[in-house]
Amino acid sequence: MPRRRGLSVRLRLTLSYAGFLTVAGALLLAVVWGFLLRYVPDNSQGLLGVSPNRYLLVRTFAPAAAVAMAFLLVLGLVGGWILAGRMLAPLTRITAAARTAGTGSLSHRIHMEGREDEFRELADAFDAMLEQLESHVAEQQRFAANASHELRTPLAITQTLLDVARKDPTRDRDELLARLQAVNARAIDLTEALLLLSRSDRGNVTRTSVDLSLVAEEAAETLLPLAEQRGIALDVTGGAARAGGSEELLLRMVTNLVQNAIVHNLPHGGTVTVRTETRDGESVIRVENTGHPLPSELVPTLTEPFQRGTERARTDEHAGVGLGLAIVQSIVRAHAGTLDLVARPGGGLLATVRLPGGN
């Protein structure tokens, strides 16, 4: 909505300075004038040769007072304009940076010099906001590119299978339907994972009191057949650990952690240990698994979307869609918690989630 343009802040500050200086000067002259008149006798006739009187005082003091007032007014306007300009210079830089960011360029920074004051604090906060926005936009762009690639793969496979079926009517129909069903299921899993990631990123969480130990037991019971199929020993220990949050999202968080620990494990004879506890007012759940050694530079990237621990997992039917730990990180953030991933010296991963305690 267009607004009527008013006086600039610099002009208003200038007028304020000039007005204050003029009023202060007028009050000072009034005090001096009143003090002098108190001790000077009145001589309304203005006769010469008489000792100093009010008539002579008015004739000599009034012009000088008028000149002083005019000087104070000019000094207030000029000095106020200069001082206001110097004071508002940082705000001008912040405004220019905001306009630059408004055009889509988020790499610009103010880098305000000088001592700590309100403008420096505002500039630093603005720089921090731009840095977060730039990081978020870059992350979203990478996510969109990866999601497009991942979704295009099952669609391309489906199209290829349909083309083959159309060109070769004698092809085994049951085999074709089975492959189409598998590809379609993967596409559905990916879409649901993307929706869940988007939901948890928004942070719209209905909070209730959730016992993480019960959630861990439910997740372990669901994934026990997969663990037994792979020869993985799954153990859930620990006491009650209550956290405030969404039971559905927290269940998905623990399920993803345990599934990731089972899938990225030793072929046979591996272990997955889930432990819950309450420590320092926080609810803690730890998921530790054996497995192949992980390079230290790979661990920080595991929570990025579509990042998998090993290339071998890409051909694994249970490897998921590469969003497991990304969803975990997003859910933990939505619950104001922290996720720590540490590579075990003998191979495998230790994932630790800390959430604020809930009643």
N, C-alpha and C positions, 0 to 999 in steps of 0.2 A: 504494500500500500504506500503510494507516494506521500511524503510529508513536506510541509512547508519549511523551507530552509530558514534557520535562525542564525543568531550570532555565533561566531566560532568561539570555542573554549578559550583560545588565546585572547580574543578581543574582550570576552567577559572578564577574564582574569586581569587584563590590563585596566579595564574600567574599575574593577574592584580595588586594585592597588591605588590607582589615581584617586578614587573617591575616598578611600581610607586615609591616604596621605593628606588630602585636602581638608577633610573633616578634622583630622588630628591637628593640622596646622591652624585651622580656624579656632579650635578649642584652646590651643596654646596662646594664640593672640588674644582671645577673649579673656583668658586668665590674666595675662600681662596687662591688658587694658583695664580690667577691673581693679587690679592691684595698684596700678598707677593712679587711677582716678580717686582712689580711697585717700591718698595722701596729698592730692593737689587741690588747692582751693578753687572754688568756682568764681569765674569772672566773666559773666555773660556779656559785659560791655566790651571786653577785649581791649582794655586800655593799655597802651604801651608804657613801658617804664615800670610796670608792676612785676613783682616776682612771678615765676612760672605759674601758669594757671591752666585750667582745663581747655580754654579756648585755644591757647597756643599749642597745647598738647594734641588736640584734635587736628589742627592744621598741619602739624609736622608728622604725627604718627600715622594718620589715616592713609596718605599716599604710599608711605613705606609699607604699611600693612597690605595694601592692595597689590603692590609689586611683589611682595613676598608670597601672597596667595596665588598670584598668576605663575610665579616661578615654581611653586609646589605642584600646581596643576600640570604644568608642562613636564616637570621632572617625573611626576607620577605616571603620566601617559607614556613618555619615552622609556623611562626605566622599567615600568611595568610591562611594556611590550617586549623589551629585551629579556627580562627575567622570565616572563611567561614562555617565550620561545625556547629558552634554555631548559626550563623545567619540562616542557612538553616534547622536547626532542626525542626522548626514549619512546614516548607514546606514538610518535610519528613512525619510528622504526617498526614498532609492533604492528601498527596499522598496515604498513607496507608489506610486512611479512604475512599478515592475515590475507591481504588481497592476493598475494602471490600463491598462497595455499589454496585460495578459492578458485584459482585457474587450473588446479590439479597438480601443481608442482609442490610436492611434500618434502623435497630434499633441502629446501632453504632453511637456514637457522639464523636466529638473531645474534646469539653470542654477545649479550650485553656486557660491556666492560664496566669497571668502577666498583664502588663499595656496595654492600648489600643494603637495598632499600626496597620500597614498594614496587617501583618500576622494574628493578632487577629481579625481584621475586616473580613478578608477572611474566617477564621475558623468559625466565628459566622454566616456569610452568608451561608456557606456550611452546618452548623448544621441546620439552618432554612430551607434550601432547602430539606435536608433529612427528616426533620419533616413533611414538606408539602407533599413530595413524599410518605412517609409512610402512612400519613393520606389519601391521594388520592387513593393509592393502596388498603388500607383496605376498603375504601368506595366503590371502584369498585368491590372488591371481594364480599362484602355484596350485592351490587346491582345485580351482576351476579347471585348469589345464589338465591336471592329473585325473580329475573326475571325468572329464570329457574323454580322455584316452581310455580309462578303465571301462566306461559305459560303451564306448565304440567297439571294444573288443568282442563282447558277447553278441552285440547286434550284428557285427560283421560275420561272426561264426554262424549265426542263425541264417543270415542271408545266403551264405555259402552252402549250407546244408539244404536249404530250400531250392537253390539253383541246381544242385546235384540231383535232388529228388525229381525235379521237373525234367531234367535231361535224361535221367535213367529211371524209368518207371519200374524196372525190375529190381531195384535196390530193396534190401530188406527193410520193410516198413517198421518193424519193432525196434530195430537198431536205430533208425532215424528218429523215431519218437523218443527213445531213451536219451539220445544225445541232445535233442531239442529241449527235453525236459531238464536236463542237467544245466544246459546253458541258460535257460530261462530262470531256473532256480538261483543261479549265481547272479544274474542281473537283478532279481528281486532282492536278494540279500544285500547287494551293493546299494540299491535304492533305499532300502530300509536303514542301512547304516548311515547313509548320507542324511536322511531325514532325522535320525536320532542325533547325529553330530550337530546338525543345525539347531535342533531343539535345545540341546545342552549348552551350545554356545550362547544362546540367547539368555540363559540363566533364569528362565521362568520355572522355578522349582517350588513345588508345594511341599512344605517341610512338615514332617512328622518324626517321631522318635523311632529310630530303626536300630535294631541290634545287629551289628556286623557279624557276630558269631553265627547267628541263625541264617543270615544271608550267605555266609561262606559255606555252611552246611548244605543249603539248598543248591547253590551253584555246583558244589562238589558232587552231589547226588545226580544232578543233571548230566554232568560230564564224566561220571564214573564209567559208563560203557565205552566212551572214547579212550579213556586212560587204560582200561583193561585190554582193549583191542590193540593198543600200542605197547602193552607190557610196562606201563608206567604205574608206580606206586603213588597213590594220592592220599595224603594225610592232612586232616584238619584238626588243629589243636587250639588251645587258648580259652580265655574266659570271655564274659560278656563285654561288649564294647559298643555303647550306644552313641549314635550320632544323629544329628538333626538333618533331615533331607528327604528326598523322594525314594521310597523303597524300590520302585521300578528301576530308576536310574542307578541306584547303588547296587542292585542285583545285577544289572547289565555290566557295571564296572567290574565287580568281582568275577563274573562269568568270563568276561574278556581276559582278565588277568590270568585266570586259571586255564582257560583254553589256550592262551598264548604260551603258558608254561608247559602244557602238554604237547602242543604241536612242535614247538622249538625245543625239543629234548633229545635224549639219546634214542636210537631206534628201539632198543629193548633194555630193560633193567634200569631205566631212569627213575627219578623221584620228583615229586612236587609236594612241597610243604606249605600249608596255609595256616597262619597263626594270627590270632586276634588278641588285643589287649588294650587296656586303658593306661595311659602314661601322661603325667603332667597335665591332666585335664583334657587330653586329646584321645580320640579313638584311633587306634592304629591297627592296620591289617598288613601283613607281610606275606608275599607269595614268592617262594624261592624254588628254583628248579635247576636240575642238572642239565647238561647239554654241551654243545661244542663251544670252545672259547670264542668270545666276542671281542673284536678290536675295540680299543678304548674310544677311538674317534667315531665308531658307529653308534654307541650307546645313546649319546644326546639326540641322535636323529630318529630314534625308534618311535617317538611320539608324533612325528610328522605324518600327515596323511599319505597313505599308499607306500609307506616305508616298511620293508620286510627285513627280518634279521639276516636271512641267507638267501642266496639265489636258489638253493634247493627247494625252498618253501614255495616258490612260484608254481611248481608242478605238483604240489601236494594237494589232494582233494579236500583236506581240512584246513588249508592254510588261510582261509578267509579272503577278505577283499583288501587287506592292507590298511584297515581303519581301526583295528582293535585297540591299540594303545593310544591312538589319536582320540578315540571316543573316551577312553579312560581319562586321559588328560583333561579333556573338555568337561567331563562330569565332575572330576575333582575340583577344577576351577570354579564350576558353578556352585559347589558346596563350600567354597572358601577354604579348601584344603591344599595339600602339597603332595606331589608324586615324585619319588626319588627312584631312579634306576641305577643299579650298580652291577657291573660285570663281576661274576664270581671268579676267583683266581683259578679254580679247577675247571671252569667252563660253566655256562649257564648264566642265569640272571637272578638278581634279587630286586623285587619291586616292593616299595614301601609307600603306603598311602596313609597320610595323617589328616584327620578331619576334626573340626571342633566338636567337643563332646556335647551330647544332647540328653535331656531328661527322659 
